């Protein structure tokens, strides 16, 4: 299991949080998704590093830019 933290640019309203969480759970198989609006971060658990790449694609498809990505065991 990998714990992933991503910096997200472009979250301008709280509804962005819900959309990001929903789409990550549905399309990137992310678990325990936590979207932190004030810090512009998203945290989640993935089975492997491919999940982080899928999450990046999903977030960028919503019109947000992914900055730094931290992956830990």
C-alpha positions as CSV (number, residue, x, y, z in Angstrom):
1,X,0.0,0.0,0.0
2,X,1.2,3.5,-0.9
3,X,0.2,6.7,0.9
4,X,0.1,9.5,-1.5
5,X,0.0,13.3,-0.9
6,X,-0.4,15.7,-3.8
7,X,-0.4,19.5,-4.0
8,X,-3.3,20.7,-6.1
9,X,-3.5,24.1,-7.8
10,X,-6.7,25.6,-8.9
11,X,-9.2,24.5,-6.2
12,X,-11.3,27.7,-6.0
13,X,-14.3,26.5,-4.1
14,X,-15.5,23.8,-1.7
15,X,-17.4,22.0,-4.4
16,X,-14.1,21.2,-6.1
17,X,-13.2,19.1,-3.0
18,X,-16.2,16.9,-3.4
19,X,-15.7,16.4,-7.1
20,X,-12.0,15.5,-6.7
21,X,-12.8,13.0,-3.9
22,X,-15.6,11.4,-5.9
23,X,-13.6,11.1,-9.1
24,X,-10.5,9.7,-7.3
25,X,-12.6,7.0,-5.6
26,X,-14.4,6.1,-8.8
27,X,-11.7,6.3,-11.5
28,X,-8.3,6.0,-9.7
29,X,-9.3,3.3,-7.1
30,X,-8.1,5.6,-4.3
31,X,-9.1,4.8,-0.8
32,X,-9.3,7.0,2.4
33,X,-9.4,10.1,0.2
34,X,-9.0,13.4,2.1
35,X,-9.1,16.7,0.2
36,X,-7.7,19.6,2.2
37,X,-9.1,22.8,0.7
38,X,-7.1,25.4,2.8
39,X,-3.7,23.8,2.1
40,X,-4.6,22.7,-1.4
41,X,-3.6,19.1,-0.9
42,X,-5.2,15.7,-1.4
43,X,-4.2,12.6,0.5
44,X,-5.2,9.0,-0.3
45,X,-4.1,5.4,-0.2
46,X,-3.4,3.4,-3.3
47,X,-2.3,-0.2,-4.0
48,X,0.8,0.9,-5.9
49,X,2.5,3.9,-7.6
50,X,0.4,3.4,-10.7
51,X,-2.5,4.7,-8.6
52,X,-0.7,8.0,-8.1
53,X,-0.3,8.3,-11.9
54,X,-4.0,7.6,-12.4
55,X,-4.9,10.1,-9.8
56,X,-2.7,12.8,-11.4
57,X,-4.5,12.2,-14.8
58,X,-7.9,12.3,-13.2
59,X,-7.2,15.5,-11.3
60,X,-5.7,17.2,-14.4
61,X,-8.7,16.1,-16.4
62,X,-10.8,18.2,-14.0
63,X,-8.8,21.3,-14.9
64,X,-6.5,21.3,-11.8
65,X,-2.7,21.3,-11.9
66,X,-0.8,18.8,-9.8
67,X,2.3,20.2,-8.1
68,X,4.4,18.1,-5.9
69,X,3.7,14.4,-5.3
70,X,4.9,12.5,-2.2
71,X,4.6,8.7,-2.1
72,X,5.4,6.7,1.0
73,X,4.9,3.1,2.2
